[in-house]
Amino acid sequence: MDLAFTPEEQKFREDIRAWVAASLPASISHKVHNALDLTREDQQNWGKILGKKGWLGYGWPKEFGGPGWNAVQRHLFEEECAMAGAPRVVPFGPVMVAPVIMAFGNAEQQQRFLPGIASGEVWWSQGYSEPGSGSDLASLKTKAERQGNKFIVNGQKTWTTLGQYGEWIFCLVRTSSEGKPQTGISFLLIDMKSKGVSVRPITLLDGSVEVNEVWFDNVEVPAENLIGEENKGWTYAKHLLSHERTNIADVNRAKRELERLKRIAKAEGVYTDTRFRDEIAKLEVDVVALEMMVLRVLSAEKSGKNSLEVAGLLKIRGSEIQQRYTELMMLAAGPYALPLMREAMEAGWQGDAVGGGLPGFPGGATHCAPLASTYFNMRKTTIYGGSSEVQRNIVAQTVLG
């Protein structure tokens, strides 16, 4: 196993870094580096910039319009984007549903849906979780009844991230109640402008709207929107979840946020505290260990070997690290870890008046303004995409058989 990058890979990294530096709007980078809210326009603007270059589907093979990069190149691209302050690619279209359409969709579906995903023009949402069917996803109850050349869909999805922006949603639906729960699930693509689809935002603790309920009331979906075979959706869902869990680990964002933690600690005067430095050092060791795990997988893929199924393990460690760095940021800021005042922040206030005039804070505590919001938001990471408890069981079964 060779974890060193080749000269060709280093040159690839430099080319990516130069392109991102020239292409990423400074206003968006500023927001990402300071954990400020990104609008839909911010996220879709970056997606379209990538799409125009042919890199929004950076993990796609050339036959479907992607760059055809190998695993190491994809990793380097993600790392350079993260460190430059680029928003994460909204994954539901290019990272999650697109590979399913490529692997299990027919040629007509590929020609119909992939171009809009690749360009960033069409915003996709994910319809998996339901009330009472999150970690136990196979118990889902949203029903799709076949009537001739269409399905009639009734039910509810919840925790639909950024569903308020969605134009299309890929859903797991129950098409049969016979046999094991997993055997009666199908994979449907649904136009969210269809009659009977309603989106109800869920206001979070910090006052933001990131997740939603999506209701289906006798929604008619053409049968041509069924991916693969009826009642085989669980197979396609597992294919997608491996992409989602690896994406959640997001070691590159962890590396960027580690540097932000150090900046906050220095600004707050706690970076010289030995015990706090110890906590940062332990976190940094964990981030490096997660990166080594990722590189082991990449090394195996590059050499054509079958790597261990570690998507669950990556997800467990990655999500725990995300929670830890937000906790340390809050500890570093102390009383300046401001309670979120969303209306004031939307009006342009970022904590500039708090602490103004105090020694070391002539301009206030601007860098602390979003810390509480980020801390609250990251409580979800060990739950969504498969809870840590369930992932540990999967890893144990993989190792022990």
N, C-alpha and C positions, 0 to 999 in steps of 0.2 A: 504494500500500500504506500503510494507516494502522495503526500499532502502538499508538496511544493508546486507552485504554479510554474509552468514552462515560460520561456521567453515570449512565445506566441500568445500565451494567455495574458501575460503582463502587458503586451502591446494592445491586446483587445481591451483590457481594463483602461488603459490610457486613452484609447479612442472613445470609449463610452464616457469617460469622465469629461473629456473635452466637449463632446456633443451635449451632454446634460448641462454643463456650465453655460453653454451658448443658447440652449433652448428652454430651460426652466425659468419661468417668470419669477423675478425677485420677490414680488408680493406674495406669491404662493410659498416660496421657500421660507420666507420670514415667518409665515403662519405655522408651517410645519415645525421649524426649529424651536418655536416658542409655544407649541401645543395650543394654538388659537384655532377657533372654529373655521373649518373649510366649508364654503358654500357648495351647492350643487355645481354652480358655474366653475368654481375653482377645480373641482375634481374632474368634471367632464372636459374642461379646457385642457388639462394635462393629458387626459385620455385621448383627446383628439390630436394633440401634438404627437403623441406616441403613435397613434393610428396612421397619421400622415406619413410618418417615417417607416411604417410597417412593423412597429415594435410593440404595439399594445398587446398583440398575441405573441409575446416574445418567447413563449414556450411551445409555439406551434411548429409543426413540420412545414417544410417548403410547399408540399403538395396542397396545403390548405391556406397558403398565403403568408405563413410565418417565416422567420429568418432561418429556421432550421438549426438553431444553436444547440450545442450539447449541454449536458448538465452543468459543467463548470462555467461555461459562458453565461448561462442563465443566472447562476449564482453571482457572478461578477457584475452582471447588469443590475441585479437587485441591490447589491451592496453599494454600488456607485450612486444609484438613484436615491437610496436611503440616506447616505452620508451627505449628499448634496441638498437634502431637504425636499425631495420630491414626495408628493402624496403617494401612499400605497395605491397601486392599481386596484380599483373597485373590482373585486374578484369574481362576482357572480356571473358575469358574461364570459370574459376571456379565460379565466383560470378554472372555473367550475363547470358551467354548462357546455362550453365549447368542446372540451375534450370528450364529453359524453356524446355530443352530436357527431363528432368525428368518428368515435369508436363504434357507436350503435345506431346512429341516424342513417337514413337512406340518402342517396345522392341529391334528391330534390330538396330534402330538409337542409342538407349542408349548403347547397347553393342559395337557399332562401334566407337562412339565419346567420351564417358565419360572416358574410361581408359587413353587416350592420354591427356585429360585435367587434370585428377587427378594426373598424374605423372609429369606434367610440360613439357612434351616433345613437345607438339604441341602448337604453338603460335596462338591465335585467335585475330581477329580484329572485330570492330563493324561498320556496314554499315547502318547508320540511316540518318544523316543529308545530305542535298543536297543544292546546291546554291538556295536560296529562300525558302527552306523548312527546317528550323531549329526548332524554337519554334513552328511553324505551320507544324509539321511533317506530318500531314495527307495529305498535299498538294504534297507529293513526286511524282516524275515523272519517276523514273527508272522503266522500263517496263520489265516484264517477260511474254513472250507469250508461251503458252502451245502448243507443237508440239509432239503429241504421248507420248512417255515415257521420254520426256525432256522439259525443258524450255529454251527459247532463251532470254538472258538478255542483254538489252541495256540501258545505262544511266551513271550517274556520282554520286558518293558520295564524300563528302568533310569533312574536319576536322577529318579525320580518325586517331585517336591517335595511334602512333607507328605502323601505317600501313605498314611502310617500312620493318618491321620484320614479318608481318603476313604470316601465312601459310594457314589459313582458315579464312573466314569472314562470319558472319551471317548478312543477309541483309533483310530489308523491301523493297519489290518490288510491283509495281502495276500490278495486274493480271486482273483487271476489272475497267471500268470507269462508271459503272452504279450505281445509287443510291448515298448515301453519300460517301464522299472520304474515310472515315474509313472502309467502307464495301468492298472495292476492293483491299485490301492490303494483301499480303501473306508473310510468313517468310521462307526464303531460306538459306541453308548452301552452301557456294560456295568455292571450292578449288581455292586459289589464284594463283596456278600454271597453271590454265586452260588457254587455248589459248584465247586471247582477253582481258585478265585482265591486266591493266597497272597501276602502282603506280607512282604518281608524287609528290615528296616532296614539302612542303611549308616551305620556310625559314622564321622564325619568327623575330621579332624586335631584339632579342638578338643574332641572328645568328644561333640559334639551329634549328634542324629539329625534331619536335615532332609530327606534324600533316601532313596529306597528302590528295591529291586527289586520288580517285580510279575510274578508267574508265572501263566500260564494253562495249565491242564492239562485238556483236553477240556471247556472251559467252554461250556455251552449258552446262546446269546444269541438271544432272539426276533428274527425277521427284521424285526419292526416297529420295532426299535431302530436300524435302518440309516437314516442321514441321507442324503437325496437318492437318487441312483442308485448302483448297484453299480459299482465300478471308477472312480468319479468323485471319490473322496475327496481326491486331490491338489489339485484345484481348491478344495475347501472348506478344506483345510489352509493353502493360500496366503492365503486370506481371513483365517483366524485368525492366522497368523504376523505379518501387518501390525499387528494389534492388540497382539500380544505384544511385538514389537520396539519399538513406540512406548512401551509400558508400561515396558519395561526401562530406557529412557532416563531416565525419572523425574526431570526437571529440578527438580521441587518438593522432592523429598527431598534433592537436591544442595544446594539453597539452605538448607534446614534444617541439614544436616550441616556446611555451611560455617560457619554461626554456632556450631555445637558445636566445630568446630576452633578457632575464635577463643577460645572459653571455655577450652578445654584449654590453648592456648598461653599465655593470660594466667595461668591457675592454675599453670603450670609455669615462669613467668618468662621465656619465650622470645619473647613477643609484641613485646618491644622490640628484639629482635635484628634488624638491618636485613636480613640475608640470609634469615632465616626469614620475615620480613614480605614479602620479594620473592616467595617461593614461594607464600604465601597470596594475594598480589595476582595472580600468574599464574593460580592456580586460579580466583580470582574472575572474572577476565576470561573464562576458558573457560566458566564457569557462565553468565555473562551472554550469551556468544555462543551457547550452546546454547539459552538461553531465547529469544533473538532468532530462532533457526531455528524453534523451536516456534511462536512468534507469527506468523512468516511463513506457516506452514502454516495456522494458525487464520484469519489474515486472508484467505487465498485461499478457504478453505472458507466463511467468512462471506459473501464476495461472490459465491459460486456458481461460482468458477473452479476448474479442475482444477489442483491443486498438483502439483509434482513428486513422484515416488515417493521420499521421503526417509526412510522407516522404517528402512532399513538404516543410513543415515548418522547418524540420531538415536541408534540403538542403539550404533554404534561410539563416538561421542563421549561419550554418557551413561555407558557402561560404563567407559571409560577415566577419566572424572572420578570415578566411584565408587571406583575403585582408588586414585586419587591422593589423595583426601582421607583415606582410611584410612592410607595411607603417611605422610602428614604428621602425623596424630594420633600415630602410633607414634614418629615422630621428635621430636615435641614432648614426649612423655612420657619418652623416653629409658629409663633403667633402671626407671622406674615403669610401663612398658608391660608389665604383669605377665603371666607365663605363666598360662594359664587353669587354674584349679583348680575344675572344674565341681561336684564334690561339695560343696566348701566354699561355693561361691556359691549352690547350691540350698538349703543350710542357712541362708542369710541373710548370709553374709560377702561383702562387696564391696570388699575391699582396705583396710578402715578401719584395720587395724593397721600397714600398711606405710607407713613414713615418719612415723608418728605422733610428735610431739614435735620433729621437725626444723623449722628456720625456714621459715615459709610453709606448713607441713603439720601444723597442730595436730590435724586430724582424719584424717590419713592421706591416701592416694591413691585415694579412692573413685572418682573420675571416670576413673581409668585401668583399673579392673578388667576391663571387657569389650573393651579395645582389641585385644588379640591375637586374640581370637575373631573380631571383626569384620574384621580385616585378612585372616585366613586365608579367611574366608567369601567375601570380595569377589574372591578370585583367580578365581572361576568366571565373573565377569560378562562377560569378553571371549570366553567359550566357549559358554555356553548361549544358547538362543534364536537360534542361528546364529553361528558363530565370526566374529571380526573379519576374518580372512583371506577367508572366503567372502563376507561382507558387502561388503568392498572390491571384490571381483570384480563383485558385483551392481550396486554404485554405478557402477563403471566402464562396465559394459554399458549402464546407463541413460543415462549422459552421452555416451558415445562411439558407442553404437548397435552 
